[in-house]
Amino acid sequence: MSKKILIVEARFYEDMADALAEGAIAALEEAGCSYERVSVPGVLEVPVAIKYAAETGAYDGYVALGVVIRGETSHYDIVCGESARGLMELGIKDKLAIGNGIQTVEDEAQAWARCRMSEKNKGGGAAIACLALLGLRDKWQGSK
């Protein structure tokens, strides 16, 4: 599959973002895709960056990466819900192939387990999800 994918990563937890990106990049390279990486400060900015990039027509699909760890306030619920809603809306309304690799967890141990390639490899999973959606879109709408 020769596709160009944009990886949009929230850099609030930089080491975890790098671990998620490592998994995504490995999956994309294995599939023969090219990719670019851009960073945003936090997960609420990820859907906006994807929307901006989609308007250029330069990418076939998108991988959204980031980590949200529950804190002491309700901010966690807002960030988790609104980032997921934003990505889902882009997928449905704009027909974008987006692999959602934003991890919403209770603590740092859960986050690392999901970020590391040697454990749950959710970055790789998000890239695979993006590619699966591209495959379905191509099947049903015709290849680009």
C-alpha positions in Angstrom: 0.0 0.0 0.0 1.7 3.2 -1.2 0.0 5.9 0.9 1.2 9.1 2.5 0.2 9.3 6.1 0.5 12.2 8.5 1.3 11.4 12.1 0.0 14.1 14.4 1.4 13.8 17.9 0.5 15.6 21.1 3.8 16.3 22.8 2.6 17.0 26.4 4.2 13.8 27.5 7.2 13.8 25.2 8.8 10.4 26.0 5.4 8.7 25.7 4.7 10.5 22.4 8.0 9.2 21.0 7.2 5.7 22.1 3.7 5.9 20.4 5.3 7.3 17.3 7.9 4.5 17.2 5.2 2.0 17.0 3.2 3.9 14.3 6.3 4.5 12.2 7.2 0.8 12.3 3.7 -0.2 11.2 3.7 2.3 8.4 7.1 1.4 7.1 6.2 -2.3 7.2 3.2 -1.4 5.0 5.3 0.5 2.6 3.8 3.9 3.4 5.5 7.2 3.5 4.8 9.5 6.4 5.4 12.9 7.9 5.3 13.8 11.6 4.0 17.0 13.1 3.6 17.9 16.7 1.0 19.9 18.7 1.1 20.8 22.4 -1.8 18.6 23.5 -4.5 16.2 22.4 -7.2 18.9 22.0 -5.1 20.4 19.1 -4.8 17.1 17.3 -8.1 17.2 15.4 -7.6 20.8 14.4 -4.1 20.0 13.0 -5.6 17.1 11.1 -8.4 19.3 9.7 -5.8 21.9 8.5 -3.7 19.2 6.9 -6.7 17.5 5.2 -7.5 20.8 3.5 -4.2 20.6 1.7 -5.0 17.3 0.1 -1.5 16.1 0.6 -2.2 13.1 2.8 -4.2 9.9 2.3 -4.6 9.2 6.0 -3.8 10.3 9.6 -2.6 8.8 12.8 -3.5 10.7 16.0 -1.2 10.1 18.9 -1.1 11.4 22.5 -1.6 10.6 26.1 -4.1 11.9 28.6 -3.6 10.8 32.3 -6.4 11.4 34.8 -5.6 14.2 37.2 -7.5 15.7 40.1 -10.0 17.7 38.1 -12.7 17.1 35.5 -10.4 18.5 32.8 -9.5 14.9 32.0 -13.1 14.1 31.0 -13.3 17.1 28.8 -10.0 16.5 27.0 -10.7 12.8 26.4 -14.2 13.3 25.2 -13.6 16.4 23.0 -10.5 15.0 21.3 -12.3 11.7 20.5 -15.4 13.6 19.3 -13.3 15.9 17.1 -11.5 12.9 15.5 -14.8 11.0 15.0 -16.4 14.0 13.5 -13.5 14.4 11.0 -13.8 10.7 10.1 -17.5 10.8 9.5 -18.2 14.3 8.1 -14.9 14.8 6.2 -14.5 11.1 5.3 -10.9 11.0 6.7 -9.1 7.8 7.5 -7.9 8.4 11.1 -6.3 5.9 13.4 -7.0 7.2 16.9 -3.9 6.4 19.1 -4.7 8.9 21.8 -4.4 7.0 25.1 -6.7 7.9 27.9 -5.5 6.3 31.1 -5.6 6.4 34.9 -1.9 6.6 35.6 1.6 6.6 34.1 2.0 2.9 34.4 -1.0 2.3 32.2 0.2 4.9 29.7 3.6 3.3 29.3 2.1 -0.1 28.9 0.1 1.2 26.0 2.9 3.3 24.4 5.7 0.8 24.3 6.1 -1.4 21.2 7.1 -4.2 23.5 3.8 -4.1 25.3 0.4 -3.0 23.9 1.9 -0.9 21.0 -1.1 1.3 20.6 0.8 3.6 18.3 1.3 0.7 15.9 -2.4 -0.2 16.4 -3.5 3.3 15.4 -1.4 3.2 12.2 -2.9 -0.2 11.3 -6.4 1.2 12.0 -5.7 4.1 9.6 -4.5 1.7 6.9 -7.6 -0.5 7.4 -9.9 2.5 6.9 -7.9 3.5 3.8 -8.4 0.0 2.4 -12.1 0.2 3.0 -12.4 3.6 1.6 -10.5 2.6 -1.5 -12.6 -0.5 -1.9 -15.9 1.3 -1.7 -15.0 4.6 -3.3 -12.4 3.6 -5.8 -8.6 4.2 -5.4 -7.1 7.6 -5.7 
